[in-house]
Amino acid sequence: MKTIKIGLLFMVSLLCLGGVSAADDLDKPMHFFMAYSGGNCEHCVWIAAEGKITGQTPDQFEAFVKANVTSASMNVSFHSGGGNLGAAMQLGQIIRHLGYTTMVGKTIGGKNAQSNSEGICACAYAFLGGVSRTIPGNGKIGVHQFSGSSVEMGSGDSLSDGQQGVAILSAYVAAMGADVKLVSVASAVKPGDIYWIPRDQLEALRVLNDKPVAAVWQIEPLRDGLRAILVQHLEYSDNRYERLSAFCLAQSPNTIIMTMEVDAHITQQQADEINQDSNGLTFWNKGAHQKWPPDAVKYRATPTGVVIDIVMSRKWFEVLLSTETIGIYTGMSHAIAGYIKSDGNSQFDFPTVGLREIIPVTLKNCVS
């Protein structure tokens, strides 16, 4: 696992339990299973996530979803004693990318417990991944201090120093739409104690929300570095998305790669045709336009969509950061644009709200 060194004697840990019993075996690695209530409603089917979060949990969750879930919307119900903090954040990012909702509770007999659901540890960071987040009945989420000096984030060597690690944790909480004061609340708890956060405080900290959160910028690992990424679902289809990410190159820190991915299926031959015919693209904001040359723009086909790689200087990237929206006009013909957007539109808009807060961390962890 790649380790982000936190450099603190105590780091924050949040808890996610749903009715503890001796037979729960919460120290066993987290496992997943489909649960049903027998009704015919949006949340009558859910994914039960129970056990300890390990470094393998994010990959196992993705594999489980691929094999078992066909619906575009899904609820994930957590019953966990905690575990790997970095893996919990990765799991939360996957849940957010999928657009799933989350709740806390132990699944018993195919029905989700509606009371006595208590939360503990890194599970709560995974819980934050839900676009909407609830705790039924008398459920609770508790926080305590975690004793340790590093946070595992993926494969490889240490990613950054202690301050970087704390910044990444805070950036994650903010990216999930919660208040970063949550970190302060947890760090203030005396060692060995658990603070059960009252429901009104959970709502004030936006740990609980009754409305789906808007698309937000977040940080995720990319090879040996980090990238800032925004995923937004298209208005005309819940199953399709547009994704924009940005990262710097270790061998040329003043070079920024901005990558736009759209959930559309084209062949590499079609992508090559676009590259041959492309006149580049245009950035715009509030009537101001900036033409981008073809040699700095490359289209490519991937198994999940069409990707546009855009190379720019850090100076120009800072100009984009000063705008409210990053507008991209590909300049493709209506026929070619139809590969990418069903309405043939070749214009894309990405809000910058939240990007300015997390980009300093990203640009200190360039990708080689």
Secondary structure by P-SEA (a helix, b strand, c coil): cccccccccbbbbbbbbccccccccccccbbbbbbbccccccccbbbbbbcccccaaaaaaaaaaaaccccccbbbbbbcccccaaaaaaaaaaaaaabbbbbbbbbcccccccccbbbbcaaaaaaacccbbbbccccbbbbbbbbccccccccccccccaaaaaaaaaaaaaaaccccaaaaaaaaccccccccccaaaaaaacccccccccccccccccccccccbbbbbbccccccbbbbbbbbbcccccbbbbbbbccccccaaaaaaaaaaccbbbbbcccbbbbbccccbbbbbcccbbbbbbbbcaaaaaaaaacccbbbbcccccccccccccccccbbbbbcccccccaaaaaacccc
